[in-house]
Each structure stands twice: as C-alpha cells, then as structure tokens.
C-alpha cells in the first residue's frame, strides 16, 4: 500500500525536534558513505524550473525523489512560487511507500539543516540571531536555531513592516527580544548568527559587513545558477561549508557566480557539513573566524524527514492508504 500525506497530514505528525536530529544523522550518513545524493539535473520550460532531488539511504531503507517546481510567475497569480511533492520507494522490494506534499517538509528540513550547521559552526556563546527576510522560513529558522543555541535577541529586516509583525507574533511564545532593523547591513553587523532567507537574484548581504566570529546560513536563493544572496567577498572571507559539493557546484548561484568572478576556487566549497559532524573535516577554527553554510538543499534531507512522517503517520492512523497496483 502507498501512503498519501497531504499538507494537513504532514502538519499533524511532523515533530520538529525529530526532524532536526534526523537531518543531522542524514548528513553524517552522507559523509560515511551509507547515503547517496547525486547532483540534481535541471529542466526549464519557459520561466519555470523543475528540479528532481534524488537520494537513497540505508538508515531510511528507501530511496526518494522530490520534484521541486520553481515558478516565479506564480507570485503574480497569488500562488506559491515553489511547489514540491516527494515520492518514497522501498529499498527492500521497490514498492512505492508514500506520496507526500513537500511544502512543510521543505521549510522544516531547511531550517533544521541551518540549525545543524549553526550547532557545529557558530560560536558556542552566540545569542543574537539576525534574519534577512521575515517570512515563513524565518519563523522555522528561529525555532530550529533556538534548539541549538541560547538565543536572547532576534534582529530582523524585511521590506514590509507587516511581515515583521507577523513574524513577531509567530515566535512570541519563545520569549525572545525581537527587534526590527532598518537594513540588511544593520542586521548583519550586529548578529552572531545570520540567516539570509530571501529569493534574491542580486546580493542582498555583502561580505564587507561581516564581523569577526560571525556565522552565516545562506539559505534563501532558489536552486538557480544566476541567483545569489551573498557576494563573492562574503564567500572569500568565510570558512565555507556546503550541504553537498556536487549539488553546490551545479545549483548554487552564491558559489557559481563567486567562482566566475574569481573570488573563490572550487577548493573553497570542498567541505560538506556531514564531514564536519563526523569529525572528518575542520569546522570553526577560532572564535574570530567567519563561517558560512551555503545551503542549497538536498533530497537526503527530504528523505530523512519523509521516513519520520511515514512511520509517525502509520502509527497514528493518519493519511490515506492507496493500492497503486489495482
């Protein structure tokens, strides 16, 4: 039987703490060679991009593909710019285990990956979180990073005051001091941990603004080679860690445009997060070093989250079971 999980089904069974732990284990599996993440191809039709994000893992006992559709024109239609669906297939018998709506999965596993990077790369005493962008990803990032660092203050910038107020209300239960600042530069200069969470095409954060000891999660740019949130100086000034080297060199505009400018070399982006977690590569070298996690997003994060969802949903009788063979 194939389990179908809608967005509301996912929301009913998703446990964010479990996802954070699963994403950390998944990156370790990648470093140890018990998980596979090939670089995703890209297909374009007009202004739309379709990216099949594939992964397999022994711990999940499955392979999965998330088909991500990135359609900027949807913004004018009042529809989500990105949509996705995850198909999970059993490694034991090849049966389709599940079909899962990807919206909430993507947001939560992305924030979890940033939190894992923050845990392993930021200063232990980091207490000021900076957010460039205040939408749903900002809410998820605040909640995830609050699990790995004792946050006191959140500094946030958005183009609209209303978005900031919605963000403030959404994280009110965390008891943090939330302050809106006037510019991305102001947020960057004051933060201990900075998350860039915008679909920017041009750099919205510049490396010249980085202070000693800053950790950056560069997250928001879509998986397109011509989009970036940080400039080449930012990439060159930081100790860069990536989720997957192959994916980064295929899909990250932050990396590819910095390479084209000669600001960095491929060696700059040669360290994966899983290698740092597993102790096979160095992370932060000192309290003054600048670190940057170039997050593109990989199918293994989706698979790790999907495994949790499938097991939790079946335990609790949530979702719709369909026999696709009939």
N, C-alpha and C positions, 0 to 999 in steps of 0.2 A: 504494500500500500504506500501511496505517496501522500505526505502531509503537506497541506497548503496552509500557509500562515499569512493572513492579511496584516495590514499595518496595525490594526487594533489588537490582533492576536499577539503580534510581536510586543506591543506595549504592555500587554497583560503578563507576559512571562519573562521579560528581559530584566536581568539583575546586573546593574552597572558595576558593582564590585566584582562579580564573577567575570564579566567581560574584561575588566582591566587585568585580572590575573591570567585569563586565557590568552589575551593578546601578548602579554609578557612571555608566557610559555611558548607561544607560537613563534615569536621571533628567536627564542633560544633554539627551538626545533630547526629553524631555518639555518642557523649557524652550525648546528650539529649534523646537518645533512639528512634529517628524518622528515623534512618537509621540502616541497618543491614549489618555486614561484617563477615560471618563465616570464620574460618580458612581454607585456601585452601588445598586440598589434593595434592599430587604429584604423577605423573605417570612417570616411567622411561622405556625407551626402548633402551637398549644398553647405549650409552653415552648421549642420548637425554633425556631431562626432559620436561614434559608437565604439566603446572600449570593452572587449571581453577580458575580464580579470580572472585568471585561472590559478588554482592552487590545489595541492594534494598534501595530506599529512598523515603519517602513521598514527599519531595520537587521536586524530579525528576518525580514523578508519574510513576516510572518504576523500573524494575529490569534489571540487566545486568550481562553478564559473558564475561570476556576477557580470551581467551585461549592463554596463553603465551608458546611459544616453545623456549627452550634454547638448542642450538646445538653447542657446542664448535668446532666440526669438520667442521662447515661451514666456519670457518676462513681460513682453507686451501683451501676451494673451492672458495674463493672470494665472499662468500655470508654473509649476516648479521647473527651474532651469535644468536640474538634473533629476533623472529618474533611473531606477535600477530594480532588477529582480535577480535573485540568487537561486541557482539550481544545484542541489547537492546529490551526489551519486555515491552509492556504497562501493567501497574498495573490495568488499568481500564477494559480492555477486553482481555488481553493476546495476542494481536496481536504483531507480530514482527515489531517493529518500524524501526529498522535500522541495517545495517551490515557495520561496519566501520573499515578501516585499522588502526592498532594500533601503527604504528611506531612513527609518530609525536606526537600523543596523549600521548604516554608513556613518551617521552622525556620532553614534556612541562609540563605535570601534575606532573612529578617527581621533576622538578625544582621549580614548584610552591609550592609543599609541603615543600621543603627545605627553600624557601623564607618565607613561613608562620611560620615555626619553627624559622627561624632567626629573624623574626619580634617579636616573643613572648619570645625568649630565649636569644638572644645575647644582649650585652651591647648597649645602645642607641647610644653611640658615636663610634661604630665600623665603621672603614673606610678602613681597609686593608683586602681584600679578598684573601685567599690562596686557590689554586686549585692544587690538586694532580691528574693529568690527564688533558689533554688539548683537548679532542675530542668534539663531538657534545654536550654532556651533560655539558661540561664546558662552552660552549657558552650560552646554555639555562640557566644555573645557574647564570652566570654573569648578564645576562639581567634581570632575575627574582629578584635576590637579590638587584640589583641596584634600584628596585622599592620600597624597604622597608628600605634601609639604604643608607646614603650619602657616597658612595664609592669614594675614591681618587685613590687607588692603587690596582692592581691585581698582586699577586705573583703566578707564575705558574711553575710547574715542569712536564716534560714529558720525556719519554725515547728517543724521537726523536725531533730534532730541527725543522724539517719541520712541525710537528704537532703544535708546539708552534707558528710558523709563520702563519699558517692557522688560529689558534685561534686569534692571534693578529689582523689579517685582518678582521675577522668576527665581532669583537667588537669595531673596530676603531671608529665607529660613536658615541660611548658612551663617548669619550674623557677621558678615564682613562689612568693612567700611568701603562703600562703592563711591568712587569719585569720577565724574566726567571731566576730561581734559580737552583742551581746545584743538589739539593737533596730534597726528601720529608721532611727530618728533617729541612732543612733550611726554607722551606715554612711554616712548622708547627710552628716553634719557632717565626716567625715574624708576623703571621697572627692574626687578631682579630676574623675573621670568617674563618673556614677551611672547605672545601668540598673535600671528598675523592671520586673519580669518576673513579675508575679502577675496572676491573673484577678480582681482585686479589684473589688468593687462600690462600696465606700466608699474615700475617700483613705487610702492607706497611707503616703504621703510628703507632708509639708507644706512649703510654701514658706518658712515661718518658720525652717526648719532650713538653708536654703541659705546657703553661704558664698560670698564673693567669688570669682569665677573658675570656679565650678562649671559643668560641662556635664552635662545630664541627657538621657538617652534614655528617654522614657516609652513603653513598648512593650507591656506585658502585657495591658492591659484588652481584652476582646473587642470586636468592632465593634458595640457596642450603645450607644444614646444615654444609658442610665442607669447605665453602669459607668465608673468612673474610678479611677486610681491616685494622681493628684496633685490637690491642692485648687486653688481659684481663686487663692489667694495665690501659689502656685507659678507659675501661668500668668501672673499680672500682674507678677511680679518678673523674669521672664526675657525675653530676646530669643527669641521662638518661631519656629521653622521647621517646616514640615509637609511630608509627602510629596506630598500633593495637596490643594489648598484645597477643591475640590468634595467630595472624599471626607471630609475632616476635618469639614466643616460638615454632613455627612449622618450620619456614623458614629462620631465621636469623642466619648465621654462626657466626657473630660477637657476638651474645648473647649466642648461644648454646655452642660454644667452650669455652667461658669465664665461663659459668656455669659448664661445665665438668671439667675445671681446678680449680674450687673452688674460682675463682677471684671475683665472684658476686653471689648473690642469686636471685631467681625469683622476690623478692620484689624490686630489683634494677631496673627492667624493668616493673614495675607495673603502671606507669603513661602514659596515652595516650595524644597525642597532643591536641585533642579536649577538654579534661578535663581542660587543661591549658587555652585554648582560652576562654572556658565558665566560667572560674574563679572557677572551682570545684577542682582544684589541683594547687599546687605551681609550678611556673616555676623557673626562676633565683632568687636566694636568695640574692645575693650581686654582686658588680662589680668584685669581685675577684673569684667568683665561676666559675668552669668549667662546661659547659653544653654540652650535646651530644644528637643529634636527630638520633636515629637508624632507618633509613628509609628502609623499605623492599618493600613498595609499596602495595597498597590495591585497590581492584576493585571499591571501592566507589569513589576514585579519577578519575578513568576512566569513571564511570557513570556520575559524575558531569560534566566532560568535554564533554562527548557524548551528554548530554542534550543540552548544548550550541550549539554544532555543528549541531545537528538535527534542532533546531529552527532557527539558522542563515542560514543554507543551504536552508531550505524550504522558508524562507523569500526572499532569493536572487535567487531562482531557480537553485541551484547548486546540482549536484548529479543525480543519476539515480533511478527513482521510478519503482519498480517491484511488480507485484501482485503474491505473492507466492502461493496463493490459486488456481491459474489456472493451 
